[in-house]
Amino acid sequence: MIEQMHQHAWVTASLDIPFGRGVNFQMELSDISSVYSRLKAAQVELFRELSETWYDIGDKLSGQREFLVQDPDGYLLRFSQHLGEKSKL
């Protein structure tokens, strides 16, 4: 849950802007195209453009289409779509 600051919030430490430093929330969707298109149509600046990335997971690679957007409090929101796995070449 991302909670807006208010009088009864659970504050665990001093809050300095930007609040979300170092935080990356990943949302995995079956198809990220519509979210990406809506953000681009609204002229939202992306933190990282749409790309295909393959991550080393040991004996194989795991692929994702992904892009990142930063919310007004500094939190990075990473939207991803799993592409499957493949062997290392």
VOVEX-23963 format. One line per 4 residues: for each residue z, y, x of N, C-alpha, C, O. Coordinates in nm, 2 decimals. Each point is the difference from the previous one (the first is absolute). Layout:
BEGIN
Z/Y/X/Z/Y/X/Z/Y/X/Z/Y/X | ...
This chain:
BEGIN
0.00/-0.12/0.08/0.00/0.12/-0.08/0.00/0.12/0.09/0.08/0.01/0.10 | -0.16/0.09/-0.13/0.00/0.13/0.06/0.07/0.09/-0.09/-0.05/0.02/-0.12 | 0.16/0.04/0.16/0.08/0.09/-0.09/-0.01/0.14/0.04/0.02/0.03/0.12 | -0.04/0.06/-0.22/0.00/0.14/0.03/0.14/0.04/0.02/0.10/-0.05/-0.06
-0.08/0.15/0.15/0.14/0.05/0.03/0.06/0.06/-0.13/-0.07/0.08/-0.06 | 0.19/-0.11/0.04/0.07/0.06/-0.12/0.15/-0.01/0.03/0.04/-0.06/0.10 | 0.04/0.12/-0.19/0.15/0.01/0.03/0.07/-0.13/0.02/0.10/0.00/0.07 | -0.15/-0.11/-0.14/0.07/-0.12/0.01/-0.07/-0.11/0.09/0.03/-0.12/-0.01
-0.12/0.17/0.10/-0.07/-0.09/0.08/0.09/-0.07/0.10/0.10/0.06/0.04 | -0.13/-0.18/0.01/0.07/-0.07/0.10/-0.05/0.05/0.13/-0.10/-0.05/0.05 | 0.17/0.14/0.01/-0.04/0.06/0.13/0.08/-0.07/0.11/0.12/0.00/0.00 | -0.19/-0.07/0.09/0.07/-0.08/0.10/0.00/0.07/0.14/0.08/-0.04/0.09
-0.15/0.15/-0.08/0.00/0.08/0.13/-0.06/0.14/-0.03/-0.05/0.02/-0.11 | 0.05/0.06/0.21/-0.05/0.14/-0.01/-0.15/-0.01/-0.04/-0.07/-0.08/0.07 | 0.02/0.15/-0.16/-0.14/0.00/-0.04/-0.07/0.12/0.06/0.03/0.11/-0.04 | -0.12/-0.14/0.12/-0.09/0.10/0.07/-0.14/-0.02/-0.04/-0.05/-0.11/0.01
-0.02/0.21/-0.04/-0.14/-0.01/-0.04/-0.09/-0.01/0.13/0.03/0.07/0.10 | -0.13/-0.16/-0.10/-0.04/-0.08/-0.10/0.09/-0.13/-0.02/0.03/-0.06/0.10 | 0.00/0.02/-0.22/0.09/-0.11/-0.02/-0.05/-0.13/0.04/0.08/-0.08/0.05 | -0.21/0.06/-0.06/-0.05/-0.14/0.02/-0.04/-0.03/0.14/-0.08/-0.10/0.02
0.13/0.16/0.08/-0.04/-0.03/0.14/0.02/-0.14/0.03/0.11/-0.05/-0.02 | -0.21/-0.02/0.07/0.01/-0.14/0.04/0.00/-0.10/-0.11/0.01/-0.12/0.03 | -0.04/0.16/-0.15/0.00/-0.09/-0.11/-0.15/-0.02/-0.05/-0.07/0.09/-0.01 | 0.04/-0.22/-0.01/-0.14/-0.03/-0.04/0.01/-0.11/-0.11/0.05/-0.11/0.02
-0.08/0.15/-0.14/0.00/-0.09/-0.12/-0.14/-0.05/-0.02/-0.10/0.07/-0.01 | 0.09/-0.21/0.01/-0.13/-0.06/-0.02/-0.01/-0.05/-0.14/0.09/-0.08/-0.05 | -0.20/0.11/-0.02/-0.03/-0.05/-0.13/-0.13/-0.08/0.01/-0.10/0.05/0.03 | 0.12/-0.18/-0.05/-0.12/-0.09/0.00/-0.06/-0.02/-0.14/0.07/-0.04/-0.09
-0.20/0.08/0.08/-0.07/-0.01/-0.12/-0.12/-0.10/0.01/-0.04/-0.03/0.11 | 0.00/-0.02/-0.22/-0.12/-0.09/0.01/-0.12/0.07/0.03/-0.10/-0.06/0.05 | 0.09/0.19/-0.08/-0.12/0.08/0.03/0.05/0.15/0.01/0.05/0.06/-0.10 | -0.06/0.00/0.22/0.05/0.13/0.02/-0.11/0.11/-0.02/0.03/0.12/0.01
-0.15/-0.16/-0.05/-0.11/0.09/-0.02/0.03/0.11/-0.10/-0.03/0.12/0.03 | 0.09/-0.15/-0.15/0.02/0.10/-0.10/0.11/0.10/0.04/-0.02/0.12/-0.03 | 0.12/-0.17/0.10/0.11/0.10/0.04/-0.06/0.09/0.11/0.02/0.12/0.00 | -0.10/-0.18/0.09/-0.06/0.08/0.11/-0.10/0.11/-0.07/0.01/0.12/0.04
-0.09/-0.16/-0.13/-0.09/0.09/-0.07/0.07/0.11/-0.07/-0.05/0.11/0.01 | 0.15/-0.14/-0.08/0.08/0.10/-0.07/0.06/0.10/0.09/0.00/0.12/-0.03 | 0.06/-0.16/0.14/0.06/0.09/0.10/-0.11/0.09/0.06/0.02/0.12/0.02 | -0.13/-0.18/0.01/-0.11/0.08/0.06/-0.06/0.10/-0.10/-0.02/0.12/0.04
0.01/-0.16/-0.16/-0.05/0.09/-0.11/0.10/0.12/-0.02/-0.05/0.11/-0.03 | 0.18/-0.14/0.05/0.10/0.11/-0.02/0.02/0.08/0.13/0.08/0.09/0.01 | -0.17/-0.12/0.09/0.01/0.07/0.13/0.13/-0.01/0.07/0.05/0.09/0.07 | 0.02/-0.21/-0.08/0.12/-0.02/0.07/-0.03/-0.04/0.14/-0.08/-0.09/0.03
0.14/0.16/0.06/-0.02/-0.03/0.15/0.07/-0.13/0.03/0.12/-0.02/-0.02 | -0.20/-0.07/0.08/0.05/-0.13/0.04/0.06/0.01/0.14/-0.05/0.07/0.09 | 0.16/-0.14/-0.06/0.06/-0.01/0.13/-0.09/-0.09/0.09/-0.01/0.03/0.12 | -0.04/-0.13/-0.18/-0.10/-0.09/0.07/-0.10/-0.04/-0.09/0.03/-0.06/-0.11
-0.16/0.08/0.14/-0.11/-0.04/-0.08/-0.01/-0.15/-0.03/0.06/-0.08/0.08 | -0.13/0.04/-0.18/-0.03/-0.14/-0.03/-0.06/-0.07/0.12/-0.10/0.05/0.06 | 0.16/-0.16/-0.03/-0.06/-0.08/0.11/0.03/-0.15/-0.02/0.09/-0.03/-0.08 | -0.16/-0.05/0.15/0.03/-0.14/0.00/0.07/-0.03/0.13/-0.04/0.03/0.11
0.16/-0.10/-0.12/0.08/-0.03/0.12/0.04/-0.15/0.00/0.03/-0.05/-0.10 | -0.04/0.00/0.22/0.04/-0.15/0.02/0.12/0.00/0.09/-0.01/0.04/0.11 | 0.11/-0.10/-0.16/0.13/-0.01/0.07/0.02/-0.14/0.06/-0.03/-0.10/-0.07 | 0.08/0.09/0.19/0.03/-0.12/0.07/0.12/-0.06/-0.06/0.11/0.06/0.01
-0.12/-0.18/-0.07/0.12/-0.06/-0.06/0.03/-0.14/0.07/0.04/-0.09/-0.06 | -0.07/0.09/0.19/0.03/-0.13/0.08/-0.13/-0.07/0.03/-0.08/0.05/0.09 | 0.05/-0.16/-0.16/-0.12/-0.07/0.04/-0.13/0.04/-0.08/-0.10/-0.06/0.01 | 0.12/0.16/-0.10/-0.12/0.06/-0.07/0.02/0.15/-0.03/0.10/0.06/0.04
-0.20/-0.01/-0.11/0.01/0.14/-0.03/0.00/0.02/-0.16/-0.06/-0.08/-0.07 | 0.14/0.18/0.03/0.01/0.03/-0.15/-0.06/0.13/-0.02/0.03/0.10/0.06 | -0.13/-0.09/-0.16/-0.07/0.12/-0.02/0.05/0.08/-0.12/0.04/-0.06/-0.10 | -0.06/0.19/0.11/0.03/0.09/-0.11/-0.09/0.12/-0.01/-0.04/0.05/0.11
0.00/-0.01/-0.23/-0.06/0.14/-0.02/0.12/0.08/-0.03/0.09/-0.04/-0.08 | -0.08/0.16/0.15/0.12/0.08/-0.02/-0.03/0.15/0.02/-0.09/0.03/0.07 | 0.18/0.05/-0.13/0.00/0.14/0.03/0.14/0.05/-0.02/0.08/-0.06/-0.07 | -0.04/0.18/0.13/0.13/0.05/-0.02/0.00/0.14/-0.04/-0.09/0.08/0.03
0.18/-0.04/-0.12/0.02/0.13/-0.05/0.14/0.04/0.02/0.09/-0.09/-0.01 | -0.06/0.21/0.04/0.14/0.05/0.03/0.04/0.08/-0.12/-0.06/0.10/-0.04 | 0.18/-0.14/-0.02/0.04/0.08/-0.12/0.07/0.13/0.05/0.03/0.02/0.12 | 0.00/0.07/-0.21/0.06/0.13/0.03/0.13/-0.01/0.08/0.03/0.10/0.08
0.05/-0.21/-0.09/0.12/-0.01/0.08/-0.02/-0.07/0.13/0.10/-0.03/0.07 | -0.22/0.00/-0.03/-0.03/-0.06/0.13/-0.01/-0.15/0.00/-0.03/-0.06/0.10 | 0.05/-0.01/-0.22/-0.01/-0.14/0.00/-0.15/-0.05/0.01/-0.09/0.06/-0.07 | 0.06/-0.16/0.15/-0.13/-0.05/0.01/-0.02/-0.11/-0.10/0.08/-0.09/-0.01
-0.18/0.10/-0.08/-0.03/-0.10/-0.09/-0.13/-0.07/0.04/-0.11/0.06/0.01 | 0.12/-0.19/0.02/-0.11/-0.08/0.05/-0.05/-0.09/-0.11/0.07/-0.09/-0.04 | -0.20/0.11/-0.01/-0.06/-0.08/-0.10/-0.09/-0.10/0.08/-0.08/0.04/0.08 | 0.10/-0.17/-0.12/-0.07/-0.10/0.07/-0.06/-0.10/-0.09/0.05/-0.02/-0.11
-0.15/-0.05/0.16/-0.07/-0.11/-0.08/-0.02/-0.11/0.10/-0.07/0.02/0.10 | 0.13/-0.13/-0.12/-0.01/-0.12/0.09/-0.15/-0.05/0.00/-0.06/-0.02/-0.10 | 0.01/0.00/0.22/-0.13/-0.05/0.02/-0.01/-0.15/0.04/-0.11/-0.06/0.00 | 0.22/0.00/0.02/0.01/-0.14/0.04/0.03/-0.01/0.15/0.05/0.09/0.06
-0.06/-0.21/-0.01/0.03/-0.03/0.14/-0.12/-0.06/0.07/-0.09/-0.06/-0.07 | 0.08/0.07/0.20/-0.11/-0.06/0.08/0.06/-0.03/0.13/0.10/0.05/0.05 | -0.17/-0.14/0.02/0.05/-0.05/0.13/-0.04/0.11/0.10/-0.09/0.08/-0.02 | 0.17/-0.08/0.13/-0.03/0.09/0.11/-0.13/-0.04/0.07/-0.02/-0.12/0.02
-0.06/0.22/0.02/-0.12/-0.04/0.08/0.02/0.01/0.15/-0.09/-0.02/0.07
